[in-house]
Amino acid sequence: MNMTAPLNFNWSDTYSVGNVILDSQHRRLLALCSRASALMSDEKRAGKSEEFHELLHEMSQYSNEHFKTEEAILEKCGYPDLDDQIREHDEYREWLLSYLVSATEGRLDWQGMGAVLVRWWEHHILQSDMDYKPYMREGS
């Protein structure tokens, strides 16, 4: 297993989507990504699939809560690309489920996991979610 330094998952105000609830949830998702990165980079802990399985399970549960909240807010705001958001959320759920299965079976693609976390953050949070920022209204 080729371990590298943990990936940088630090919150920046530039990540704000203009909604306090969603920003708070994004912060928590980012913290979970950071924990996953730290676990992947620690050779002593990386082999512990049960620890990683627990983290993936937490990520799955929290992302489902976030997606439900985000989709409801976007529907309330009349966001025209809600179907695209839902599709991306479904793709993330499928990816996470495949990693949960891999963790259960004791076979994880660590480097692939790190790459997907970075791609998800860069593409979905920093691009797709930013597209709805103009639709955020006070109290949404």
C-alpha positions as a Markdown table, in Angstrom:
| # | Residue | x | y | z |
|---|---|---|---|---|
| 1 | Met | 0.0 | 0.0 | 0.0 |
| 2 | Asn | 1.5 | 3.3 | -1.1 |
| 3 | Met | 0.7 | 5.8 | 1.6 |
| 4 | Thr | 1.1 | 9.6 | 1.1 |
| 5 | Ala | 0.5 | 12.6 | 3.2 |
| 6 | Pro | -3.1 | 13.4 | 4.1 |
| 7 | Leu | -5.0 | 15.4 | 1.6 |
| 8 | Asn | -5.8 | 19.0 | 2.5 |
| 9 | Phe | -9.5 | 19.2 | 3.4 |
| 10 | Asn | -9.7 | 22.6 | 5.2 |
| 11 | Trp | -12.8 | 24.8 | 5.0 |
| 12 | Ser | -12.5 | 28.2 | 3.3 |
| 13 | Asp | -15.2 | 30.9 | 3.2 |
| 14 | Thr | -14.9 | 30.7 | -0.6 |
| 15 | Tyr | -16.7 | 27.3 | -0.3 |
| 16 | Ser | -19.9 | 29.0 | 1.1 |
| 17 | Val | -23.0 | 28.4 | -1.0 |
| 18 | Gly | -24.9 | 31.2 | 0.7 |
| 19 | Asn | -27.0 | 29.1 | 3.1 |
| 20 | Val | -26.0 | 28.6 | 6.8 |
| 21 | Ile | -27.4 | 25.1 | 7.0 |
| 22 | Leu | -25.8 | 23.8 | 3.9 |
| 23 | Asp | -22.5 | 25.5 | 4.7 |
| 24 | Ser | -22.5 | 23.8 | 8.1 |
| 25 | Gln | -23.3 | 20.5 | 6.6 |
| 26 | His | -20.5 | 21.0 | 4.0 |
| 27 | Arg | -18.1 | 21.7 | 6.8 |
| 28 | Arg | -19.0 | 18.4 | 8.5 |
| 29 | Leu | -18.6 | 16.5 | 5.2 |
| 30 | Leu | -15.2 | 18.1 | 4.7 |
| 31 | Ala | -14.2 | 17.1 | 8.2 |
| 32 | Leu | -15.3 | 13.5 | 7.4 |
| 33 | Cys | -13.2 | 13.6 | 4.2 |
| 34 | Ser | -10.2 | 14.9 | 6.2 |
| 35 | Arg | -10.6 | 12.0 | 8.7 |
| 36 | Ala | -10.7 | 9.5 | 5.8 |
| 37 | Ser | -7.6 | 11.1 | 4.3 |
| 38 | Ala | -5.7 | 10.9 | 7.7 |
| 39 | Leu | -6.8 | 7.3 | 8.1 |
| 40 | Met | -5.6 | 6.4 | 4.6 |
| 41 | Ser | -2.2 | 8.1 | 5.2 |
| 42 | Asp | -1.6 | 6.3 | 8.5 |
| 43 | Glu | 0.0 | 2.9 | 7.6 |
| 44 | Lys | -0.7 | 1.6 | 11.1 |
| 45 | Arg | -4.4 | 2.4 | 10.9 |
| 46 | Ala | -5.0 | 2.0 | 7.2 |
| 47 | Gly | -5.1 | -1.8 | 7.4 |
| 48 | Lys | -7.9 | -1.6 | 9.9 |
| 49 | Ser | -10.8 | -2.1 | 7.6 |
| 50 | Glu | -13.3 | -2.1 | 10.5 |
| 51 | Glu | -12.2 | 1.4 | 11.5 |
| 52 | Phe | -12.5 | 2.6 | 7.9 |
| 53 | His | -15.8 | 0.8 | 7.5 |
| 54 | Glu | -17.2 | 2.8 | 10.5 |
| 55 | Leu | -16.0 | 6.0 | 9.0 |
| 56 | Leu | -17.5 | 5.2 | 5.6 |
| 57 | His | -20.8 | 4.3 | 7.3 |
| 58 | Glu | -20.8 | 7.7 | 9.1 |
| 59 | Met | -20.1 | 9.4 | 5.8 |
| 60 | Ser | -22.9 | 7.5 | 4.2 |
| 61 | Gln | -25.4 | 8.4 | 6.9 |
| 62 | Tyr | -24.4 | 12.0 | 7.1 |
| 63 | Ser | -24.3 | 12.5 | 3.3 |
| 64 | Asn | -27.8 | 11.1 | 3.0 |
| 65 | Glu | -29.0 | 13.6 | 5.6 |
| 66 | His | -27.2 | 16.4 | 3.8 |
| 67 | Phe | -28.6 | 15.4 | 0.4 |
| 68 | Lys | -32.2 | 15.3 | 1.7 |
| 69 | Thr | -31.7 | 18.7 | 3.3 |
| 70 | Glu | -30.0 | 20.2 | 0.2 |
| 71 | Glu | -32.6 | 18.8 | -2.2 |
| 72 | Ala | -35.5 | 20.2 | -0.1 |
| 73 | Ile | -33.9 | 23.6 | 0.0 |
| 74 | Leu | -33.2 | 23.6 | -3.7 |
| 75 | Glu | -36.7 | 22.6 | -4.5 |
| 76 | Lys | -38.0 | 25.4 | -2.2 |
| 77 | Cys | -35.8 | 27.9 | -4.1 |
| 78 | Gly | -37.0 | 26.7 | -7.5 |
| 79 | Tyr | -33.5 | 25.6 | -8.5 |
| 80 | Pro | -33.8 | 24.6 | -12.2 |
| 81 | Asp | -31.0 | 22.0 | -12.2 |
| 82 | Leu | -32.3 | 20.0 | -9.2 |
| 83 | Asp | -32.5 | 16.8 | -11.3 |
| 84 | Asp | -28.7 | 17.1 | -12.0 |
| 85 | Gln | -28.0 | 17.6 | -8.3 |
| 86 | Ile | -30.1 | 14.5 | -7.5 |
| 87 | Arg | -28.3 | 12.5 | -10.1 |
| 88 | Glu | -24.9 | 13.5 | -8.7 |
| 89 | His | -26.1 | 12.6 | -5.2 |
| 90 | Asp | -27.2 | 9.2 | -6.4 |
| 91 | Glu | -23.8 | 8.6 | -8.1 |
| 92 | Tyr | -22.0 | 9.5 | -4.8 |
| 93 | Arg | -24.3 | 7.1 | -2.8 |
| 94 | Glu | -23.4 | 4.3 | -5.3 |
| 95 | Trp | -19.7 | 5.0 | -5.0 |
| 96 | Leu | -19.9 | 5.1 | -1.2 |
| 97 | Leu | -21.8 | 1.9 | -1.1 |
| 98 | Ser | -19.2 | 0.1 | -3.2 |
| 99 | Tyr | -16.5 | 1.3 | -0.8 |
| 100 | Leu | -18.6 | 0.1 | 2.2 |
| 101 | Val | -18.8 | -3.3 | 0.6 |
| 102 | Ser | -15.1 | -3.3 | -0.1 |
| 103 | Ala | -14.4 | -2.3 | 3.5 |
| 104 | Thr | -16.7 | -5.1 | 4.7 |
| 105 | Glu | -14.8 | -7.6 | 2.6 |
| 106 | Gly | -11.4 | -6.2 | 3.8 |
| 107 | Arg | -10.3 | -5.0 | 0.3 |
| 108 | Leu | -10.1 | -1.3 | -0.2 |
| 109 | Asp | -8.6 | 0.7 | -3.0 |
| 110 | Trp | -7.0 | 3.4 | -0.8 |
| 111 | Gln | -5.6 | 5.5 | -3.6 |
| 112 | Gly | -8.9 | 5.3 | -5.6 |
| 113 | Met | -10.8 | 6.4 | -2.4 |
| 114 | Gly | -8.6 | 9.4 | -2.0 |
| 115 | Ala | -8.9 | 10.4 | -5.7 |
| 116 | Val | -12.7 | 10.1 | -5.5 |
| 117 | Leu | -13.0 | 12.2 | -2.4 |
| 118 | Val | -10.9 | 15.0 | -4.0 |
| 119 | Arg | -12.9 | 14.7 | -7.3 |
| 120 | Trp | -16.2 | 14.8 | -5.3 |
| 121 | Trp | -15.2 | 17.9 | -3.4 |
| 122 | Glu | -13.7 | 19.7 | -6.4 |
| 123 | His | -16.5 | 18.9 | -8.8 |
| 124 | His | -19.6 | 18.6 | -6.8 |
| 125 | Ile | -19.1 | 21.0 | -3.9 |
| 126 | Leu | -16.9 | 23.6 | -5.5 |
| 127 | Gln | -18.6 | 23.5 | -8.9 |
| 128 | Ser | -22.1 | 22.0 | -9.0 |
| 129 | Asp | -23.1 | 23.3 | -5.6 |
| 130 | Met | -21.8 | 26.8 | -6.5 |
| 131 | Asp | -24.2 | 26.8 | -9.4 |
| 132 | Tyr | -27.1 | 27.1 | -7.0 |
| 133 | Lys | -25.6 | 29.9 | -4.9 |
| 134 | Pro | -27.5 | 32.6 | -6.8 |
| 135 | Tyr | -30.8 | 30.9 | -5.9 |
| 136 | Met | -30.3 | 30.9 | -2.2 |
| 137 | Arg | -32.7 | 33.2 | -0.3 |
| 138 | Glu | -32.8 | 34.3 | 3.3 |
| 139 | Gly | -34.5 | 31.7 | 5.3 |
| 140 | Ser | -34.1 | 29.0 | 2.7 |
